[in-house]
């Protein structure tokens, strides 16, 4: 007797005997999701918890401004460059083992970072942390997509958005508290994620069971090398531009040129690779192309906001690290509410574009209003602006991934999800580096513009404090100098938000062109299981349950159609057409009609194998590419040998 999978959740992995378990229930999904959420929390926390502790960390380890920059940038480099590789590996290996491997890498990096005796060791450890964090960020979306259908995924994506909000903005608060606590100290900012990672490992081992597709694996190491080199070169350029050299200089031309050449080599390698890290064919789908571009600009807006909030409250308003974290609670609340509420409503309606557009408007409005920031701006006004920004981020962040996953076949879920995440991370890394350099310039401009208002004695103190190359300690400055410096920082950070607002507007304009496709009510794994179930029952002569027929009908995707001809003659009747995944899993089959025509449904866009056969003739196998509009593919069968 066959058990019909519940629409919206996938069947569990086969057991040792090869028989399927019962479908995953909501409590089972939540238990498995708890491990994923803990892993995602670790990944994001590793990037944010040190934000408020960095000045003290660098001073204790004897580093300067260059070391300060690289502690942040090294982690971003590793996350951005490794994300596509993790996503591609997820299409080839056990997703469960990959998530656990990423957690182990993260724990190792955290241990080394917390015990670092100097800045060089700390920077190296942050790279290791970033490699683990990049895997956790990418794989969380992939595993979620493997467990839950697009229609139901909106409900659960809200939890991911909420964790992202808490870790992104709560990290600096936690780091500030740990740093200000005498019996803990800054090293515990680097150790704090380890217990969460260990608990996540245990929970995932007990609750996460996904099917493993065993096939010949061809990892695109060349593609990984060139995409990493291209991204690293680009970020090295923006990190040191306007500091070590001018924006328009021979160093800029060299680094940008090298990055462009490496990117072109990467594109060429991907066109030749059997299993490319980023399948370029995905970008033939306009939804994936537009979502990737939008994610790039949303990443700039998101990371710029979260990084510069802490600087504003500490250096423009003189708040402590702990108080600085508390001040950002409106942003957390907005993101938490919008991601959770929008996710549940999307699950109910299957419609997501309205939320995406609304999020773009709110994000742009919040950033534009934050452009009015000054050191003495009312906190009530700032809180309202942060809430608008949080609401906007919550409505856009997960939905860009969701609309992408809804457009691809199960075989491409990992690559498609990690591609969108890659562009978001790239936007954040480049944005923070560029805007950090711009901020230094704007603060210097306003400081020079207003220093004449100080007395000669205060000017000497101001020149000494600003010329040290370190972040100022406001507590030891005279009141007039402190107000002068706070004013420069407040005005400069306000300018940063003005510059970021048009970037968010571009993201909104890009999303206008994304075509809304209602979310499927069954995941790709469900579709394959349902087709296989129907075929097995048809062969056994048993009736197919009505529930299974209804579920399969909801899973209908792009149509592949055409005609089957015989060489030198007319149409071939009494033939059969079978559609399989590239791994050989049967997805759909149909008989050739009397006029030689056929039509089969693919579960989504992507690459498939079409096997055509007819009585008395050799079968023919074709590899096809299906987009969202379907495919017309005619087949010509050869004459039998000796005929």
C-alpha positions as a printed NumPy array, in Angstrom:
array([[  0.   ,   0.   ,   0.   ],
       [  1.412,   3.388,  -0.994],
       [  1.411,   6.348,   1.335],
       [  0.649,   9.624,  -0.412],
       [  3.152,  12.33 ,   0.552],
       [  1.618,  15.374,   2.179],
       [  1.628,  18.254,  -0.305],
       [  4.196,  20.812,   0.807],
       [  6.656,  18.557,   2.613],
       [  9.015,  16.032,   1.139],
       [  9.183,  12.347,   2.048],
       [ 12.035,  11.49 ,   4.369],
       [ 15.156,   9.777,   3.171],
       [ 15.105,   6.061,   2.507],
       [ 16.269,   3.859,   5.297],
       [ 18.818,   1.154,   5.031],
       [ 16.377,  -1.199,   3.425],
       [ 15.387,   1.33 ,   0.84 ],
       [ 11.798,   1.809,   1.985],
       [ 10.582,   5.363,   2.533],
       [  9.687,   6.714,   5.936],
       [  6.475,   8.594,   6.59 ],
       [  6.306,  12.175,   5.285],
       [  7.809,  14.87 ,   7.505],
       [  5.225,  16.51 ,   9.742],
       [  5.334,  20.138,  10.878],
       [  6.939,  19.21 ,  14.258],
       [  9.584,  17.135,  12.438],
       [ 10.339,  20.044,  10.113],
       [ 10.614,  22.418,  13.064],
       [ 13.019,  20.083,  14.885],
       [ 15.233,  19.803,  11.817],
       [ 14.882,  23.532,  11.197],
       [ 16.055,  24.287,  14.741],
       [ 19.459,  22.819,  13.909],
       [ 19.626,  24.831,  10.688],
       [ 18.655,  28.027,  12.487],
       [ 21.378,  27.473,  15.085],
       [ 23.924,  26.936,  12.319],
       [ 22.782,  30.056,  10.465],
       [ 22.904,  32.024,  13.719],
       [ 26.555,  30.961,  14.189],
       [ 27.469,  32.012,  10.658],
       [ 25.997,  35.499,  10.937],
       [ 27.067,  35.988,  14.545],
       [ 30.715,  35.392,  13.613],
       [ 30.587,  38.46 ,  11.359],
       [ 28.678,  40.797,  13.673],
       [ 29.627,  39.984,  17.261],
       [ 33.106,  41.531,  16.92 ],
       [ 31.814,  44.839,  15.518],
       [ 31.744,  46.692,  18.845],
       [ 34.799,  44.866,  20.226],
       [ 37.2  ,  45.476,  17.331],
       [ 38.85 ,  48.681,  18.617],
       [ 39.822,  46.97 ,  21.872],
       [ 40.847,  43.747,  20.079],
       [ 43.189,  45.578,  17.709],
       [ 44.708,  47.669,  20.512],
       [ 45.345,  44.602,  22.699],
       [ 47.006,  42.743,  19.803],
       [ 49.114,  45.761,  18.797],
       [ 47.548,  46.329,  15.387],
       [ 46.737,  49.485,  13.437],
       [ 44.016,  50.667,  11.078],
       [ 45.111,  48.224,   8.349],
       [ 44.666,  45.255,  10.686],
       [ 41.265,  46.632,  11.757],
       [ 40.119,  46.65 ,   8.128],
       [ 41.389,  43.178,   7.335],
       [ 39.796,  41.496,  10.342],
       [ 36.444,  42.486,   8.824],
       [ 37.316,  42.096,   5.157],
       [ 39.029,  38.689,   5.435],
       [ 35.849,  37.074,   6.751],
       [ 33.728,  38.748,   4.052],
       [ 36.19 ,  37.573,   1.396],
       [ 35.912,  33.956,   2.535],
       [ 32.103,  34.034,   2.806],
       [ 31.614,  35.656,  -0.597],
       [ 34.084,  33.489,  -2.492],
       [ 33.091,  30.153,  -0.93 ],
       [ 29.293,  30.502,  -1.181],
       [ 28.957,  29.255,  -4.819],
       [ 31.224,  26.275,  -4.112],
       [ 29.147,  25.151,  -1.127],
       [ 25.989,  25.511,  -3.18 ],
       [ 27.339,  23.371,  -5.999],
       [ 28.599,  20.711,  -3.607],
       [ 25.06 ,  20.572,  -2.188],
       [ 23.848,  19.38 ,  -5.599],
       [ 26.361,  16.513,  -5.53 ],
       [ 26.935,  15.386,  -1.924],
       [ 24.876,  14.761,   1.195],
       [ 23.47 ,  18.102,   2.325],
       [ 23.456,  16.924,   5.93 ],
       [ 27.17 ,  16.057,   5.889],
       [ 27.989,  19.375,   4.2  ],
       [ 26.136,  21.399,   6.846],
       [ 27.915,  19.491,   9.593],
       [ 31.272,  19.971,   7.845],
       [ 30.651,  23.726,   7.648],
       [ 29.89 ,  23.754,  11.379],
       [ 33.159,  21.939,  12.145],
       [ 35.125,  24.419,  10.005],
       [ 33.435,  27.274,  11.839],
       [ 34.296,  25.816,  15.275],
       [ 37.966,  25.364,  14.312],
       [ 38.172,  28.945,  13.046],
       [ 36.514,  30.289,  16.201],
       [ 38.928,  28.43 ,  18.478],
       [ 41.981,  29.709,  16.605],
       [ 40.584,  33.273,  16.537],
       [ 39.823,  33.31 ,  20.258],
       [ 43.358,  32.128,  21.105],
       [ 45.114,  34.389,  18.563],
       [ 48.302,  35.998,  19.973],
       [ 48.609,  38.574,  17.165],
       [ 46.63 ,  40.187,  14.348],
       [ 48.104,  37.953,  11.619],
       [ 46.768,  34.83 ,  13.361],
       [ 43.428,  36.522,  13.974],
       [ 43.044,  37.466,  10.3  ],
       [ 43.889,  33.886,   9.234],
       [ 41.381,  32.502,  11.709],
       [ 38.701,  34.878,  10.404],
       [ 39.233,  33.407,   6.93 ],
       [ 38.572,  29.92 ,   8.344],
       [ 35.493,  31.223,  10.144],
       [ 34.312,  32.8  ,   6.9  ],
       [ 34.654,  29.525,   4.996],
       [ 32.423,  27.792,   7.539],
       [ 30.039,  30.726,   7.697],
       [ 29.698,  30.859,   3.92 ],
       [ 28.72 ,  27.202,   3.884],
       [ 26.133,  27.623,   6.625],
       [ 24.553,  30.664,   4.938],
       [ 24.256,  28.949,   1.561],
       [ 23.281,  25.483,   2.808],
       [ 20.524,  26.736,   5.117],
       [ 18.531,  27.893,   2.079],
       [ 19.326,  24.725,   0.117],
       [ 18.25 ,  22.341,   2.889],
       [ 15.093,  24.353,   3.509],
       [ 14.236,  24.065,  -0.188],
       [ 14.864,  20.31 ,  -0.13 ],
       [ 12.51 ,  19.787,   2.826],
       [  9.653,  22.133,   1.956],
       [  7.749,  23.132,  -1.167],
       [  7.921,  26.73 ,  -2.457],
       [  4.313,  27.328,  -1.425],
       [  4.983,  26.287,   2.182],
       [  8.528,  27.659,   2.208],
       [  7.404,  31.25 ,   2.745],
       [  6.13 ,  30.283,   6.178],
       [  9.438,  28.75 ,   7.219],
       [ 11.624,  31.357,   5.454],
       [ 10.257,  33.843,   7.95 ],
       [ 12.128,  31.999,  10.696],
       [ 15.374,  32.314,   8.724],
       [ 14.744,  36.021,   8.284],
       [ 14.108,  36.412,  12.004],
       [ 17.367,  34.611,  12.882],
       [ 19.198,  36.767,  10.36 ],
       [ 17.777,  39.88 ,  12.04 ],
       [ 18.649,  38.8  ,  15.574],
       [ 22.209,  37.72 ,  14.679],
       [ 22.925,  40.683,  12.393],
       [ 21.859,  43.44 ,  14.757],
       [ 21.916,  41.517,  18.045],
       [ 25.515,  40.434,  17.432],
       [ 26.993,  43.891,  18.1  ],
       [ 24.846,  44.176,  21.241],
       [ 26.078,  40.805,  22.516],
       [ 29.64 ,  41.7  ,  21.605],
       [ 29.363,  44.993,  23.451],
       [ 28.052,  43.316,  26.603],
       [ 30.782,  40.656,  26.524],
       [ 33.502,  43.26 ,  25.948],
       [ 32.238,  45.509,  28.756],
       [ 32.04 ,  42.559,  31.193],
       [ 35.323,  42.42 ,  33.119],
       [ 35.291,  38.667,  33.824],
       [ 34.711,  37.786,  30.144],
       [ 36.625,  40.083,  27.78 ],
       [ 36.77 ,  40.338,  23.98 ],
       [ 38.126,  36.822,  23.385],
       [ 34.742,  35.432,  24.38 ],
       [ 33.224,  37.357,  21.459],
       [ 35.039,  34.836,  19.269],
       [ 34.205,  31.816,  21.45 ],
       [ 30.509,  32.616,  21.932],
       [ 29.286,  30.857,  18.766],
       [ 30.958,  27.513,  19.557],
       [ 28.278,  26.181,  21.955],
       [ 25.55 ,  26.999,  19.408],
       [ 27.51 ,  25.188,  16.691],
       [ 27.959,  22.056,  18.838],
       [ 24.263,  21.953,  19.709],
       [ 23.421,  22.423,  16.015],
       [ 25.645,  19.446,  15.11 ],
       [ 23.814,  17.193,  17.57 ],
       [ 20.334,  18.374,  16.553],
       [ 21.038,  17.971,  12.822],
       [ 22.437,  14.479,  13.343],
       [ 19.237,  13.385,  15.082],
       [ 16.572,  15.215,  13.054],
       [ 17.769,  15.951,   9.496],
       [ 17.326,  13.124,   6.997],
       [ 17.434,  14.015,   3.303],
       [ 17.737,  11.777,   0.241],
       [ 21.279,  11.417,  -1.092],
       [ 21.732,  11.213,  -4.85 ],
       [ 24.718,   8.998,  -5.626],
       [ 26.34 ,   9.722,  -8.965],
       [ 29.71 ,  10.481, -10.501],
       [ 30.942,  13.747,  -8.984],
       [ 32.901,  16.349, -10.958],
       [ 33.727,  19.313,  -8.754],
       [ 34.582,  22.473, -10.684],
       [ 37.793,  23.334,  -8.845],
       [ 39.025,  25.57 , -11.658],
       [ 35.834,  27.603, -11.488],
       [ 36.181,  27.864,  -7.703],
       [ 39.765,  29.093,  -8.065],
       [ 39.012,  31.797, -10.62 ],
       [ 35.827,  33.118,  -8.979],
       [ 37.685,  33.312,  -5.65 ],
       [ 40.621,  35.114,  -7.232],
       [ 38.354,  37.562,  -9.091],
       [ 36.332,  38.452,  -5.979],
       [ 39.416,  38.712,  -3.747],
       [ 41.204,  41.025,  -6.178],
       [ 38.145,  43.265,  -6.412],
       [ 37.764,  43.489,  -2.634],
       [ 41.475,  44.151,  -2.119],
       [ 41.089,  47.111,  -4.483],
       [ 38.102,  48.665,  -2.708],
       [ 39.646,  47.998,   0.725],
       [ 42.75 ,  50.104,   0.098],
       [ 41.401,  52.649,  -2.413],
       [ 41.514,  56.224,  -1.079],
       [ 43.801,  54.993,   1.715],
       [ 46.947,  53.495,   0.243],
       [ 46.308,  54.987,  -3.216],
       [ 43.791,  57.196,  -5.045],
       [ 40.617,  55.859,  -6.637],
       [ 42.016,  56.879, -10.027],
       [ 45.581,  55.537,  -9.977],
       [ 47.709,  52.892, -11.652],
       [ 47.012,  50.548,  -8.744],
       [ 43.268,  50.881,  -9.37 ],
       [ 43.616,  50.256, -13.088],
       [ 45.823,  47.222, -12.445],
       [ 43.639,  45.589,  -9.794],
       [ 40.37 ,  46.229, -11.623],
       [ 41.904,  44.972, -14.881],
       [ 43.188,  41.792, -13.219],
       [ 39.805,  41.204, -11.588],
       [ 38.017,  41.648, -14.93 ],
       [ 40.383,  39.22 , -16.681],
       [ 39.929,  36.632, -13.935],
       [ 36.144,  37.036, -14.177],
       [ 36.245,  36.466, -17.943],
       [ 38.4  ,  33.366, -17.46 ],
       [ 35.878,  32.148, -14.891],
       [ 33.011,  32.608, -17.365],
       [ 34.961,  30.709, -20.024],
       [ 35.771,  27.869, -17.592],
       [ 32.105,  27.623, -16.582],
       [ 31.026,  27.186, -20.215],
       [ 33.331,  24.155, -20.493],
       [ 32.84 ,  22.582, -17.046],
       [ 30.737,  19.431, -16.764],
       [ 29.466,  20.505, -13.321],
       [ 29.933,  24.308, -13.16 ],
       [ 29.773,  26.079,  -9.79 ],
       [ 27.421,  28.71 , -11.223],
       [ 25.617,  27.181, -14.222],
       [ 25.478,  30.086, -16.673],
       [ 22.334,  28.597, -18.222],
       [ 20.491,  29.641, -15.055],
       [ 20.793,  33.252, -16.152],
       [ 18.718,  32.516, -19.245],
       [ 15.838,  32.582, -16.798],
       [ 15.033,  36.304, -16.35 ],
       [ 13.772,  35.745, -12.801],
       [ 17.145,  34.382, -11.665],
       [ 19.074,  37.129, -13.473],
       [ 16.94 ,  39.913, -12.019],
       [ 16.877,  38.396,  -8.518],
       [ 20.688,  38.156,  -8.548],
       [ 21.058,  41.817,  -9.572],
       [ 18.518,  42.91 ,  -6.958],
       [ 20.315,  40.852,  -4.282],
       [ 23.572,  42.608,  -5.147],
       [ 22.062,  46.037,  -4.408],
       [ 20.052,  44.844,  -1.389],
       [ 23.322,  43.477,   0.047],
       [ 24.912,  46.913,  -0.23 ],
       [ 21.976,  48.529,   1.586],
       [ 21.705,  45.846,   4.272],
       [ 25.34 ,  45.53 ,   5.305],
       [ 26.039,  49.26 ,   5.021],
       [ 23.192,  50.001,   7.404],
       [ 24.133,  47.434,  10.031],
       [ 27.864,  48.289,   9.988],
       [ 27.44 ,  52.055,  10.251],
       [ 24.686,  52.015,  12.886],
       [ 27.159,  50.933,  15.573],
       [ 29.697,  53.574,  14.517],
       [ 27.039,  56.273,  14.588],
       [ 25.856,  55.506,  18.103],
       [ 29.367,  55.102,  19.545],
       [ 31.258,  57.863,  17.745],
       [ 28.56 ,  60.412,  16.899],
       [ 26.517,  60.095,  20.105],
       [ 29.127,  58.774,  22.577],
       [ 27.188,  55.653,  23.623],
       [ 28.848,  52.562,  25.095],
       [ 29.073,  49.325,  23.056],
       [ 26.193,  47.815,  25.042],
       [ 23.95 ,  50.875,  24.706],
       [ 24.841,  51.086,  21.013],
       [ 23.458,  47.6  ,  20.507],
       [ 20.263,  48.424,  22.404],
       [ 19.667,  51.45 ,  20.189],
       [ 19.356,  49.213,  17.109],
       [ 16.444,  47.166,  18.488],
       [ 13.882,  48.953,  16.21 ],
       [ 15.726,  47.573,  13.19 ],
       [ 15.63 ,  44.043,  14.647],
       [ 11.941,  44.35 ,  15.485],
       [ 11.027,  45.588,  12.002],
       [ 12.939,  42.816,  10.276],
       [ 11.573,  40.136,  12.596],
       [  7.944,  41.207,  12.186],
       [  8.021,  41.689,   8.41 ],
       [  9.895,  38.464,   7.618],
       [  7.616,  36.365,   9.829],
       [  4.291,  37.949,   8.855],
       [  5.052,  38.137,   5.132],
       [  6.23 ,  34.521,   5.152],
       [  2.98 ,  33.268,   6.653],
       [  0.783,  35.308,   4.304],
       [  2.793,  34.17 ,   1.274],
       [  2.243,  30.576,   2.365],
       [ -1.51 ,  31.19 ,   2.484],
       [ -1.826,  33.065,  -0.827],
       [  1.119,  31.809,  -2.888],
       [  1.757,  35.431,  -3.969],
       [  5.039,  37.137,  -3.15 ],
       [  5.75 ,  40.017,  -5.539],
       [  3.623,  42.588,  -3.702],
       [  5.698,  41.999,  -0.576],
       [  8.915,  42.294,  -2.578],
       [  7.879,  45.663,  -4.042],
       [  6.584,  46.977,  -0.716],
       [  9.874,  45.996,   0.916],
       [ 11.834,  47.899,  -1.726],
       [  9.802,  51.059,  -1.12 ],
       [ 10.19 ,  50.864,   2.673],
       [ 13.923,  50.144,   2.468],
       [ 14.534,  53.081,   0.121],
       [ 12.42 ,  55.429,   2.25 ],
       [ 14.159,  54.406,   5.484],
       [ 17.639,  54.937,   4.024],
       [ 16.705,  58.289,   2.449],
       [ 15.331,  59.581,   5.772],
       [ 18.446,  58.352,   7.6  ],
       [ 20.4  ,  60.645,   5.29 ],
       [ 19.205,  63.492,   7.536],
       [ 21.22 ,  62.099,  10.484],
       [ 23.279,  64.475,  12.606],
       [ 24.932,  63.858,  15.957],
       [ 22.024,  65.499,  17.81 ],
       [ 19.129,  64.028,  15.785],
       [ 16.154,  62.901,  17.891],
       [ 16.337,  59.192,  18.688],
       [ 12.586,  58.852,  18.061],
       [ 13.136,  59.913,  14.443],
       [ 16.096,  57.519,  14.115],
       [ 14.06 ,  54.642,  15.575],
       [ 11.243,  55.218,  13.057],
       [ 13.735,  55.24 ,  10.177],
       [ 15.403,  52.047,  11.407],
       [ 12.005,  50.377,  11.708],
       [ 11.18 ,  51.274,   8.095],
       [ 14.536,  49.887,   7.001],
       [ 14.038,  46.683,   8.989],
       [ 10.563,  46.152,   7.544],
       [ 11.95 ,  46.608,   4.032],
       [ 14.849,  44.199,   4.494],
       [ 12.551,  41.554,   5.988],
       [ 10.218,  41.67 ,   2.982],
       [ 12.955,  41.497,   0.34 ],
       [ 15.762,  39.328,   1.672],
       [ 14.133,  35.888,   1.763],
       [ 11.652,  36.511,  -1.055],
       [ 14.445,  37.065,  -3.586],
       [ 15.721,  33.571,  -2.774],
       [ 12.19 ,  32.155,  -2.731],
       [ 11.246,  33.416,  -6.204],
       [ 14.498,  31.967,  -7.557],
       [ 13.983,  28.526,  -6.006],
       [ 10.463,  28.423,  -7.453],
       [ 11.907,  28.636, -10.981],
       [ 14.472,  25.818, -11.017],
       [ 14.526,  22.046, -11.032],
       [ 15.573,  20.107,  -7.903],
       [ 18.99 ,  19.376,  -9.449],
       [ 19.764,  23.12 ,  -9.592],
       [ 18.395,  24.166,  -6.192],
       [ 21.809,  24.427,  -4.537],
       [ 23.461,  26.338,  -7.387],
       [ 20.525,  28.734,  -7.815],
       [ 20.149,  29.469,  -4.084],
       [ 23.862,  30.011,  -3.542],
       [ 24.066,  32.236,  -6.63 ],
       [ 21.573,  34.698,  -5.147],
       [ 23.308,  34.492,  -1.747],
       [ 26.669,  35.041,  -3.461],
       [ 25.538,  38.281,  -5.079],
       [ 24.068,  39.519,  -1.789],
       [ 27.348,  38.804,   0.035],
       [ 29.347,  40.379,  -2.794],
       [ 27.222,  43.525,  -2.618],
       [ 27.705,  43.709,   1.135],
       [ 31.471,  43.177,   0.963],
       [ 32.054,  45.708,  -1.806],
       [ 29.561,  48.166,  -0.324],
       [ 31.096,  48.16 ,   3.157],
       [ 34.613,  48.566,   1.75 ],
       [ 33.709,  51.415,  -0.629],
       [ 31.442,  53.24 ,   1.808],
       [ 33.979,  52.87 ,   4.623],
       [ 36.519,  54.659,   2.463],
       [ 33.966,  57.33 ,   1.523],
       [ 33.062,  57.778,   5.201],
       [ 36.684,  58.524,   6.096],
       [ 36.768,  61.204,   3.393],
       [ 33.464,  62.805,   4.471],
       [ 34.423,  62.88 ,   8.167],
       [ 37.715,  64.55 ,   7.267],
       [ 35.862,  67.086,   5.126],
       [ 33.428,  68.093,   7.878],
       [ 36.164,  68.096,  10.523],
       [ 38.311,  70.517,   8.503],
       [ 35.271,  72.63 ,   7.694],
       [ 34.318,  73.191,  11.333],
       [ 37.649,  73.113,  13.202],
       [ 37.924,  76.907,  12.984],
       [ 35.097,  77.136,  15.533],
       [ 37.42 ,  75.733,  18.208],
       [ 39.799,  77.735,  20.35 ],
       [ 43.554,  77.506,  19.514],
       [ 44.114,  75.188,  22.488],
       [ 41.239,  72.924,  21.483],
       [ 42.455,  72.899,  17.868],
       [ 45.799,  71.515,  19.027],
       [ 44.004,  68.781,  20.994],
       [ 41.753,  68.041,  17.999],
       [ 44.709,  67.769,  15.625],
       [ 46.488,  65.387,  17.995],
       [ 43.439,  63.123,  18.426],
       [ 42.577,  62.977,  14.723],
       [ 46.172,  62.457,  13.58 ],
       [ 46.858,  59.341,  15.663],
       [ 45.477,  56.953,  13.026],
       [ 43.264,  55.264,  15.605],
       [ 39.569,  55.58 ,  16.363],
       [ 39.088,  58.419,  18.874],
       [ 38.371,  57.801,  22.55 ],
       [ 35.621,  60.344,  23.131],
       [ 35.703,  59.923,  26.919],
       [ 39.135,  61.585,  27.282],
       [ 38.482,  64.56 ,  24.982],
       [ 37.502,  68.052,  26.194],
       [ 33.813,  68.839,  25.694],
       [ 34.284,  71.268,  22.739],
       [ 36.577,  68.829,  20.883],
       [ 34.223,  65.95 ,  21.593],
       [ 31.24 ,  67.876,  20.199],
       [ 33.273,  68.873,  17.124],
       [ 34.265,  65.256,  16.44 ],
       [ 30.758,  63.883,  17.095],
       [ 29.334,  66.448,  14.688],
       [ 31.771,  65.365,  11.941],
       [ 30.95 ,  61.686,  12.438],
       [ 27.192,  62.295,  12.569],
       [ 27.17 ,  64.359,   9.373],
       [ 29.507,  61.93 ,   7.566],
       [ 27.447,  58.843,   8.44 ],
       [ 24.287,  60.686,   7.379],
       [ 25.905,  61.219,   3.976],
       [ 26.583,  57.485,   3.726],
       [ 22.874,  56.708,   4.031],
       [ 22.112,  59.306,   1.345],
       [ 24.536,  57.487,  -0.978],
       [ 23.01 ,  54.087,  -0.187],
       [ 19.373,  55.157,  -0.76 ],
       [ 19.72 ,  55.276,  -4.596],
       [ 21.254,  51.783,  -4.47 ],
       [ 18.122,  50.499,  -2.704],
       [ 16.005,  52.34 ,  -5.289],
       [ 17.824,  50.5  ,  -8.088],
       [ 17.063,  47.189,  -6.353],
       [ 13.378,  48.186,  -6.216],
       [ 13.335,  49.097,  -9.912],
       [ 14.91 ,  45.748, -10.806],
       [ 12.255,  43.837,  -8.857],
       [  9.535,  45.598, -10.866],
       [ 10.557,  43.487, -13.855],
       [ 10.507,  40.136, -12.025],
       [  7.543,  38.165, -13.303],
       [  5.422,  36.705, -10.53 ],
       [  4.935,  32.957, -10.833],
       [  2.613,  31.541,  -8.127],
       [  4.52 ,  29.272,  -5.766],
       [  4.291,  25.554,  -6.461],
       [  2.404,  23.466,  -3.949],
       [  4.928,  20.602,  -4.173],
       [  8.706,  20.589,  -4.077],
       [ 10.864,  19.016,  -6.74 ],
       [ 11.482,  16.012,  -4.538],
       [  7.738,  15.613,  -4.047],
       [  7.177,  15.726,  -7.8  ],
       [  9.695,  12.984,  -8.478],
       [  8.238,  10.835,  -5.703],
       [  4.688,  11.308,  -6.946],
       [  5.555,  10.386, -10.545],
       [  7.501,   7.336,  -9.413],
       [  4.57 ,   6.287,  -7.218],
       [  2.095,   6.54 , -10.079],
       [  4.355,   4.572, -12.432],
       [  4.84 ,   1.818,  -9.867],
       [  1.122,   1.481,  -9.217],
       [  0.305,   1.543, -12.92 ],
       [  2.729,  -1.31 , -13.537],
       [  1.273,  -3.265, -10.628],
       [ -2.263,  -2.694, -11.858],
       [ -3.263,  -0.962,  -8.618],
       [ -5.442,   2.145,  -8.567],
       [ -3.786,   5.55 ,  -8.114],
       [ -5.185,   7.461,  -5.111],
       [ -7.052,  10.669,  -5.997],
       [ -4.886,  12.616,  -3.551],
       [ -1.775,  11.653,  -5.471],
       [ -3.324,  12.697,  -8.778],
       [ -4.286,  16.07 ,  -7.284],
       [ -0.773,  16.581,  -5.899],
       [  0.789,  15.73 ,  -9.233],
       [ -1.541,  18.134, -11.011],
       [ -0.414,  20.949,  -8.724],
       [  3.213,  20.109,  -9.497],
       [  2.841,  20.674, -13.252],
       [  5.693,  22.776, -14.619],
       [  7.015,  23.82 , -18.05 ],
       [  5.873,  21.584, -20.911],
       [  8.217,  19.75 , -23.266],
       [  6.465,  18.902, -26.533],
       [  7.239,  18.023, -30.125],
       [  6.972,  15.249, -32.723],
       [  8.721,  11.923, -33.185],
       [  9.67 ,  11.074, -36.787],
       [ 11.331,   8.098, -38.417],
       [ 14.246,   8.72 , -40.74 ],
       [ 12.969,   8.73 , -44.325],
       [  9.315,   8.243, -43.356],
       [  6.453,   9.889, -41.483],
       [  5.491,  10.078, -37.796],
       [  6.204,   7.143, -35.498],
       [  3.122,   5.895, -33.592],
       [  3.207,   3.48 , -30.643],
       [  6.333,   5.115, -29.248],
       [  7.145,   6.308, -25.747],
       [  8.909,   9.406, -24.355],
       [ 10.469,   9.42 , -20.869],
       [ 11.805,  12.539, -19.094],
       [ 14.494,  11.974, -16.45 ],
       [ 16.832,  14.099, -14.362],
       [ 20.489,  14.208, -15.355],
       [ 21.115,  11.67 , -12.575],
       [ 18.712,   9.21 , -14.239],
       [ 15.704,   9.668, -11.928],
       [ 12.489,   9.285, -13.916],
       [ 10.244,  12.341, -13.7  ],
       [  7.558,  11.88 , -16.352],
       [  6.564,   9.632, -19.29 ],
       [  3.974,   9.62 , -22.057],
       [  2.998,   7.67 , -25.157],
       [  3.512,   9.103, -28.625],
       [  0.156,   9.958, -30.171],
       [ -1.065,   8.646, -33.533],
       [  0.104,  11.801, -35.315],
       [  3.596,  11.447, -33.79 ],
       [  3.188,  14.267, -31.256],
       [  4.002,  14.038, -27.553],
       [  3.945,  16.284, -24.456],
       [  5.479,  15.795, -21.008],
       [  5.7  ,  18.118, -18.009],
       [  9.049,  19.045, -16.436],
       [  9.077,  19.823, -12.683],
       [ 10.828,  23.144, -13.347],
       [ 13.426,  24.87 , -15.477],
       [ 16.852,  23.32 , -15.966],
       [ 18.656,  20.477, -17.693],
       [ 16.954,  17.115, -18.287],
       [ 17.361,  13.935, -20.324],
       [ 14.688,  12.907, -22.858],
       [ 14.598,   9.215, -23.861],
       [ 12.527,   8.39 , -26.964],
       [ 11.785,   4.826, -28.083],
       [  9.501,   3.071, -30.577],
       [  8.778,  -0.51 , -31.5  ],
       [ 11.477,  -1.929, -33.764],
       [ 13.76 ,   1.108, -33.592],
       [ 16.782,   2.031, -31.434],
       [ 15.963,   4.447, -28.617],
       [ 17.419,   7.923, -28.703],
       [ 18.67 ,   9.933, -25.714],
       [ 18.817,  13.733, -25.806],
       [ 19.986,  16.26 , -23.207],
       [ 17.63 ,  19.248, -23.199],
       [ 17.421,  22.683, -21.543],
       [ 13.962,  23.751, -20.371],
       [ 13.122,  27.373, -19.533],
       [  9.974,  28.765, -17.93 ],
       [  8.193,  28.885, -21.313],
       [  8.781,  25.175, -21.943],
       [ 10.528,  23.608, -24.938],
       [  9.644,  22.381, -28.429],
       [ 11.885,  19.423, -29.254],
       [ 11.409,  17.162, -32.277],
       [ 13.031,  13.714, -32.367],
       [ 14.098,  11.747, -35.445],
       [ 14.644,   8.029, -34.827],
       [ 17.093,   6.085, -36.958],
       [ 16.245,   2.965, -38.921],
       [ 16.924,  -0.357, -37.148],
       [ 20.268,  -1.987, -37.922],
       [ 20.108,  -3.983, -41.137],
       [ 16.882,  -2.181, -42.158]])
